[in-house]
Amino acid sequence: MGSKTATEAQKYVWEGAIPLQIHLHESEVTTLPPPSPALILAPRIGYLPLLVPQIKPFFSSTLPPGSDTVWFEYQGLPLKWYIPTGVLYDLLCAEPERPWNLTVHFRGYPGNILTPCEGEDSVKWSFINSLKEAAYIVNGNCKNVMNMSQSDQSELWRSVLNGNLEAYIRVSSKLKLGLGGDDFSIKLNTSSLKYRQSAADAEASATIKAGRIPIRLYVRRVNEDFDDVEDAPLVDNWDKVSYINHPVEIHDNGKCFTLGDAVKALLPELFPDKSLPNDSMSLPQVEDGEGSALEEASDTGRARSPEDTGESVRECQDSCSLSETADVKLIRIQGIEPKLEIPFAWVVNNLMNPEHFLHISVYVRVQEPITV
Amino acid sequence: MATLSNQGKIDISCWDGTISQHEFHTAASAFAERWNKFNAALPQCSWVARPISPYLSSTSKDEGYLSVENVIMFPTPAAESCYGGDDKEGEEELSCSRSQEDDFIDGATMLQNHDDASHHYDFHVVYNASYRVPVLYFRAYCSDGRTLVLDDVEKSIPAISAKLLMLSKWTFITQEDHPYLNCPWYTLHPCGTSEWMKMLFSHEPAVDDGGVAVAKYLVSWFSVAGQVFGLKIPFEMLSSIGN
């Protein structure tokens, strides 16, 4: 197979970093004056626990006795270590905060909120398990990951640790995670090139082969009607974030599949035109359920008005008004807010994380949330 | 890719061992009904639906999980050997309790087993959209509510499972965030499930109208997954599902 080279966008993604200002939690300060915060550039595609070797020297002389159980929090919210650092930043800082002020703890691990983390090993295995999951989604099995040699596995992990994109591509290409293999890669590269020339040309050529794409969606719910994202209230617990780990299934219908189509497939209620029959645009199925669109609209109507037995017109009204109670304020991937019209093939090829998942942060404005 | 089920049946001739969310819901209803009918000795099984929210409602009718909670198990009787003369009696009693799976605890037994009180398990069966298979989530705690760590879990599961756990620490049982409850739960890793389900169903007797009932999927799945915890299912749970 021909060797694949990195696209310009991939290089930017791999070099992406977030300036962190890390403070030691006051309950763990045993000296006066308290230690100065640690200033660190954290790779977007990396994970917070991997920064501990750099952080520890700043604080070791002031820690109380005991063994380390390191965890991070932002404004009181314990941070899930298995989510890439860049995704946490995109999701939790509505208005990018530079530097991002985090608090580190070396004691008192909140085991009821965070899964255990035993340093680099835990992060590595979380990464490998995600890679297996992605391989299963794309290929229908994870044999290529399971059969990776020890040296390839180590090299792959080191490439992520060191931010070495060339080494990563060399090893990961053996996993054959592109849709349709070379054909997909070539088509994607063509798509990338054409996108620079003309959006119309990109639309014409950026068809994507049928298959499933690994996606992790983080939907943040904000209750107030805020005009500036700056006014978004803080996330104080993880129940305010819906985590949707669900692949997007693409059907080969010759149409250009856009980023908007992908998000619509996972969050159909947030796109009002779904309630209007439109045969010219067929939405990919999120599930194989046999419920018809009308039935779904009807169910939605019933969910809002249990006593309603109205006609289809009324059901359509209910469906539309439901859409008006929630709408998308923001969609972020790798720190940028791409237009929904961008061909999904380009987004996938250029903005994916090394474990082969596309992480998308979505801000949803919700008025009067429905409680049942 | 998963084959669309026709009339609630899986065409096993070209099947990859996976099911859709909708099929999972169908199989879960059948499982809960039969569990509650034929497994009276164990706690009830119920379906917990996903709470409705403004932007997730289109799929909520099928989304949710199966729940069986407060299943009581006892640590392996190795600990009993500390009590010397009571060794035989202790083993016998534990064996009897386990086979009956009731939660009666003799006061004398409780005193003896102060450090190894009964272990309580909550089991949830959740559909995994990536692997398109059910996944078993569980948590374990003592009768006083204290959460058990993995080393403690190891003491109340069959020896062969404990050995597997030791050999493949990172891939057999891991802690993950529960998809609905947003906090850490233990889970059996699902990456091999579709392959052994495919194998399991390939041994089903062929049926003229082509296919095995979707309702059978979860019962068959649990006959394997439940063994990790020494939980066997009554034969009636399988035989009562017609093709």
Interface residues (C-beta under 8 A of the other chain):
Chain A: K80 G111 N112 I113 L114 T115 P116 W125 I128 N129 K132 E133 Y136 I137 G140 N141 C142 P214 V219 R221 W238 D239 S242 Y243 N245 H246 P247 L267 P268 E269 L270 V286 E287 D288 G289 E290 G291 E296 D299 T300 A303 L322 T325 A326 V364 V366 P369 I370 V372
Chain B: M1 A2 L4 S5 D16 S20 Q21 H22 E23 P51 I52 S53 P54 Y55 L56 S57 S58 T59 S60 K61 D62 A129 S130 Y131 T147 W170 T171 T174 Q175 E176 D177 P179 N182 C183 P184 H189 C191 E195
